[in-house]
């Protein structure tokens, strides 16, 4: 993944799972990421943060977000990305 710019953030802005997700994105040998946990465990929030930061850092970064039920996408994932506008 080519980096066009490097953004620096205060580590306190991110949850612990965010750093695990960033480690995943940095490992080219991994292809799939399953994030699991209880309700309110910041799965969606941390994933959205990591994807947005990586998209800002690299013009070559892209991501496909899937859920078990497509009807859940609008209520969770889409609204999380929309809230970052």
C-alpha positions in Angstrom: 0.0 0.0 0.0 1.6 3.3 -1.0 1.4 6.1 1.4 0.8 9.6 0.0 0.7 11.4 3.3 1.1 10.6 7.0 -1.4 11.9 9.5 -0.5 12.0 13.1 -3.2 11.7 15.8 -3.2 11.6 19.6 -3.4 7.9 20.6 -6.1 8.8 23.2 -8.5 9.4 20.4 -8.7 5.7 19.5 -9.9 2.6 21.2 -7.7 -0.5 21.7 -9.5 -2.3 18.9 -8.6 0.5 16.5 -4.9 -0.3 16.9 -5.6 -4.0 16.3 -7.4 -3.1 13.1 -4.6 -0.9 12.0 -2.1 -3.7 12.6 -4.3 -5.9 10.3 -4.3 -3.2 7.6 -0.5 -3.1 7.8 -0.1 -6.8 7.3 -0.3 -7.5 3.6 -0.4 -11.3 4.2 -3.9 -11.0 5.7 -6.9 -10.7 3.5 -10.0 -10.9 5.8 -10.9 -9.3 9.1 -13.6 -10.4 11.4 -14.4 -8.0 14.2 -16.6 -9.4 17.0 -17.7 -8.4 20.4 -20.7 -7.5 22.5 -23.1 -4.6 21.8 -21.4 -1.3 22.4 -17.8 -2.7 22.2 -16.9 -0.1 19.5 -16.6 -2.6 16.6 -18.2 -0.4 14.1 -16.8 2.9 15.4 -13.2 1.6 15.5 -13.5 0.0 12.1 -14.9 3.2 10.6 -12.1 5.2 12.2 -9.4 2.9 10.8 -10.8 2.8 7.3 -11.2 6.6 7.1 -7.6 7.2 8.4 -6.2 4.7 5.9 -8.2 6.3 3.1 -6.9 9.7 4.0 -3.3 8.3 4.1 -3.3 6.4 0.9 -4.8 7.0 -2.5 -4.6 3.2 -3.2 -6.6 2.1 -0.1 -10.1 0.8 -0.6 -12.5 -1.3 1.5 -15.5 -3.5 1.2 -17.8 -3.7 4.2 -20.1 -6.7 4.6 -22.6 -7.7 7.2 -24.5 -11.0 7.6 -27.8 -9.2 6.8 -27.7 -6.4 4.2 -30.6 -4.6 5.9 -28.3 -3.9 8.8 -25.9 -1.9 6.6 -28.0 1.2 6.4 -28.7 1.3 10.2 -25.1 0.7 11.3 -22.2 1.0 8.8 -23.7 3.6 6.5 -24.8 5.8 9.3 -21.4 5.6 11.0 -19.7 6.8 7.8 -22.3 9.5 7.2 -21.8 10.8 10.7 -18.1 11.5 9.9 -19.1 14.1 7.2 
